[in-house]
Amino acid sequence: MALAKAATLDNTLGLPCRAERFIVATSHDEIRNALAMAANDTAPLNIVGGASNLILAPRLSGVTLQVACDDWWWEESDDQTILVYAQAGLVWHDLVEACVERGWWGIENLALIPGHVGAAPIQNIGAYGVELADVLDSVHVMYCDDGRDAVFSRDDCEFAYRDSIFKRALAGRVVVTQVVLRLSRSPSPRLGYGDLAKRVSVPPKVQEIFDAVCATRREKLPDPAVLGNAGSFFTNPVLEATHAERLLREYPAMPHFPQLDGSVKLAAGWLIERCGFKGMRWGAFGVHERQALVLVHFGGGDRQELLVLADHIRDTVHQVFEVMLEREPRLMG
Ligand SMILES: Cc1cc2nc3c(=O)[nH]c(=O)nc-3n(C[C@H](O)[C@H](O)[C@H](O)COP(=O)(O)OP(=O)(O)OC[C@H]3O[C@@H](n4cnc5c(N)ncnc54)[C@H](O)[C@@H]3O)c2cc1C
């Protein structure tokens, strides 16, 4: 039986946070026990992974659950396809590295995304032109109210850009316990994003793409161990074509990505940079000098200060471009 105890909750933003009843569950039964304990509590249950996409309150009342089951295994589905079963507490990047080492294709572009496997389907993690949804087979969950197990197929997950059913209808209602991926021995390089193609040989090896993604991310993104951050602070806005066309007439150099449904995705970082925020600092927080989409914490700040800055950036971008940015990391507590 896992014990609930008060604990300081490490998080990549470096915000001070004390969880009053923190439970680290190392087995399926321990997850179920923790959920039963939380059901008797008046405060809402908090589910955390690596806390890399969270803006935490100074105090989390109620039960805070972290799944720590971190085993993984695989089976050959046919001579090309490998089904990878990964438990929720496994570090995502460790799984990517292990699959790449075996020469399996599918998640090499998702290297170095911080956090645990269990959080990956929540916002359908994505990077360098690949999303989890591209390789996901199914998600195993446990319902918080009655401890029932269930399996969601990829279609059930209702994946979209940085979105899934777990962020909407099922938010806070299920714990992800395991993720199943469908990887391949057949090469399927995706090099259309950034300068990945320039960094690898032709035809590329899966390990080369992994290395190129890691190198690019290390150049562009601040390491949370050195400078607090939660990665992209806003999602890239998706506009109706007419709105995007109007903006493009005024800003012809604006990066834009037409979507299959006719809408157009813009780069939130470009909009923020255009408003002059890149590299600026306000007290304990600021906008990263190399990537305007990342808000950074220099230390000693609190979440209220961060949210005031984020609102100021969002409102300014709205005034200039009539585009409303949406926050990516989630508030907890
Ligand atoms: C430097 C940096 C770079 C990043 N780059 C990217 C990127 O390229 N692409 C990208 O998509 N994201 C990126 N992120 C965001 C983040 O890494 C991902 O969202 C990641 O999946 C969060 O994992 P986590 O374990 O830290 O989740 P947490 O931050 O702990 O939680 C995130 C959400 O998932 C829920 N959750 C966590 N575990 C479970 C579970 N087992 N069951 C149910 N719900 C759960 C939480 O309740 C919360 O709502 C970046 C973050 C940082 C700090």
The ligand as an SDF file (V2000), in Angstrom:
LIG
                    3D

 53 58  0  0  0  0  0  0  0  0999 V2000
   11.8700   22.1010  -22.2890 C   0  0  0  0  0  0  0  0  0  0  0  0
   10.5150   21.5450  -22.6810 C   0  0  0  0  0  0  0  0  0  0  0  0
   10.2800   21.1820  -23.9890 C   0  0  0  0  0  0  0  0  0  0  0  0
    9.0400   20.6340  -24.3580 C   0  0  0  0  0  0  0  0  0  0  0  0
    8.8370   20.2940  -25.6650 N   0  0  0  0  0  0  0  0  0  0  0  0
    7.6630   19.7540  -26.0400 C   0  0  0  0  0  0  0  0  0  0  0  0
    7.4430   19.3710  -27.4050 C   0  0  0  0  0  0  0  0  0  0  0  0
    8.3240   19.4820  -28.2430 O   0  0  0  0  0  0  0  0  0  0  0  0
    6.2360   18.8600  -27.7190 N   0  0  0  0  0  0  0  0  0  0  0  0
    5.2470   18.6840  -26.8000 C   0  0  0  0  0  0  0  0  0  0  0  0
    4.1770   18.1940  -27.1620 O   0  0  0  0  0  0  0  0  0  0  0  0
    5.4250   19.0330  -25.5030 N   0  0  0  0  0  0  0  0  0  0  0  0
    6.5960   19.5640  -25.1060 C   0  0  0  0  0  0  0  0  0  0  0  0
    6.7960   19.9380  -23.8020 N   0  0  0  0  0  0  0  0  0  0  0  0
    5.6950   19.7590  -22.8350 C   0  0  0  0  0  0  0  0  0  0  0  0
    5.7920   18.4530  -22.0370 C   0  0  0  0  0  0  0  0  0  0  0  0
    7.0710   17.8810  -22.1340 O   0  0  0  0  0  0  0  0  0  0  0  0
    4.7660   17.4140  -22.5050 C   0  0  0  0  0  0  0  0  0  0  0  0
    3.4700   17.9430  -22.4230 O   0  0  0  0  0  0  0  0  0  0  0  0
    4.8330   16.1350  -21.6760 C   0  0  0  0  0  0  0  0  0  0  0  0
    4.0150   15.1360  -22.2510 O   0  0  0  0  0  0  0  0  0  0  0  0
    4.4130   16.3510  -20.2230 C   0  0  0  0  0  0  0  0  0  0  0  0
    4.7610   15.1770  -19.5140 O   0  0  0  0  0  0  0  0  0  0  0  0
    4.7940   15.1560  -17.9390 P   0  0  0  0  0  0  0  0  0  0  0  0
    4.9800   13.7350  -17.5280 O   0  0  0  0  0  0  0  0  0  0  0  0
    5.7880   16.1240  -17.4240 O   0  0  0  0  0  0  0  0  0  0  0  0
    3.3200   15.6130  -17.5810 O   0  0  0  0  0  0  0  0  0  0  0  0
    2.8370   16.6340  -16.4450 P   0  0  0  0  0  0  0  0  0  0  0  0
    3.3650   17.9920  -16.7610 O   0  0  0  0  0  0  0  0  0  0  0  0
    3.1330   16.0830  -15.1140 O   0  0  0  0  0  0  0  0  0  0  0  0
    1.2680   16.6190  -16.6920 O   0  0  0  0  0  0  0  0  0  0  0  0
    0.7220   17.1690  -17.8800 C   0  0  0  0  0  0  0  0  0  0  0  0
   -0.7700   16.8060  -17.9300 C   0  0  0  0  0  0  0  0  0  0  0  0
   -0.9120   15.3990  -18.0650 O   0  0  0  0  0  0  0  0  0  0  0  0
   -1.6840   14.8540  -16.9830 C   0  0  0  0  0  0  0  0  0  0  0  0
   -1.0960   13.5480  -16.6800 N   0  0  0  0  0  0  0  0  0  0  0  0
    0.1970   13.2590  -16.4350 C   0  0  0  0  0  0  0  0  0  0  0  0
    0.3610   11.9360  -16.2690 N   0  0  0  0  0  0  0  0  0  0  0  0
   -0.8750   11.3780  -16.3750 C   0  0  0  0  0  0  0  0  0  0  0  0
   -1.3750   10.0470  -16.2820 C   0  0  0  0  0  0  0  0  0  0  0  0
   -0.5880    8.9900  -16.0440 N   0  0  0  0  0  0  0  0  0  0  0  0
   -2.7170    9.8600  -16.4300 N   0  0  0  0  0  0  0  0  0  0  0  0
   -3.5440   10.8960  -16.6790 C   0  0  0  0  0  0  0  0  0  0  0  0
   -3.1220   12.1670  -16.7690 N   0  0  0  0  0  0  0  0  0  0  0  0
   -1.8110   12.4090  -16.6290 C   0  0  0  0  0  0  0  0  0  0  0  0
   -1.5650   15.8730  -15.8590 C   0  0  0  0  0  0  0  0  0  0  0  0
   -2.6690   15.8010  -14.9880 O   0  0  0  0  0  0  0  0  0  0  0  0
   -1.5190   17.1770  -16.6420 C   0  0  0  0  0  0  0  0  0  0  0  0
   -2.8240   17.5550  -17.0160 O   0  0  0  0  0  0  0  0  0  0  0  0
    8.0210   20.4680  -23.3820 C   0  0  0  0  0  0  0  0  0  0  0  0
    8.2740   20.8250  -22.0440 C   0  0  0  0  0  0  0  0  0  0  0  0
    9.5090   21.3510  -21.7030 C   0  0  0  0  0  0  0  0  0  0  0  0
    9.7800   21.7100  -20.2620 C   0  0  0  0  0  0  0  0  0  0  0  0
  1  2  1  0
  2  3  1  0
  2 52  2  0
  3  4  2  0
  4  5  1  0
  4 50  1  0
  5  6  2  0
  6  7  1  0
  6 13  1  0
  7  8  2  0
  7  9  1  0
  9 10  1  0
 10 11  2  0
 10 12  1  0
 12 13  2  0
 13 14  1  0
 14 15  1  0
 14 50  1  0
 15 16  1  0
 16 17  1  0
 16 18  1  0
 18 19  1  0
 18 20  1  0
 20 21  1  0
 20 22  1  0
 22 23  1  0
 23 24  1  0
 24 25  2  0
 24 26  1  0
 24 27  1  0
 27 28  1  0
 28 29  2  0
 28 30  1  0
 28 31  1  0
 31 32  1  0
 32 33  1  0
 33 34  1  0
 33 48  1  0
 34 35  1  0
 35 36  1  0
 35 46  1  0
 36 37  1  0
 36 45  1  0
 37 38  2  0
 38 39  1  0
 39 40  1  0
 39 45  2  0
 40 41  1  0
 40 42  2  0
 42 43  1  0
 43 44  2  0
 44 45  1  0
 46 47  1  0
 46 48  1  0
 48 49  1  0
 50 51  2  0
 51 52  1  0
 52 53  1  0
M  END
$$$$
